[in-house]
């Protein structure tokens, strides 16, 4: 039902659907989306009725699940078919509304990667200077430790630790080397699911307002359900 997930990947995993099976299906029609909304609205009314009378049932959740399956059957759906339709409508609706944010986030990640790699180049050019500064800081700390009367063994251990620390140039180089592949993989997954849902966008787009109203009403965030023709 609505609200099982507002996240694309979570919805797919919770419903046990593979990305491939969704990608291979024919695009949704507006009639399917409209029927989904009407049926979901009726299921929400059914759920509210069972919740209001839960004390009358020995096992209210199971009783409702059976009633839901029976109602879906009367509408021509098996439970699995309904869940598959639900996942596609919810995922397409979410992606339509999140698409711009996803693209902007991808652009920011690409800019961050570029900045990190540029800094890595700049710091690499100053490698010797950075190493000297690190050594000077270590010597200053050692001087302060000796002035405080700390044991020489402790001072040597501290110096050894500092000398083993990576320089800023090394840190940025490692970040640059790891950031690009990670970002590329993450963006590839995002783009993959964008393209999986894209065929259903034309059918879902005209019903976005009704979809959001139904989600909000089901969650108790608005008083009235959407007026579905």
Order of alpha helices (4+ residues) and beta strands (2+ residues): alpha-alpha-alpha-alpha-alpha-alpha-alpha-alpha-alpha
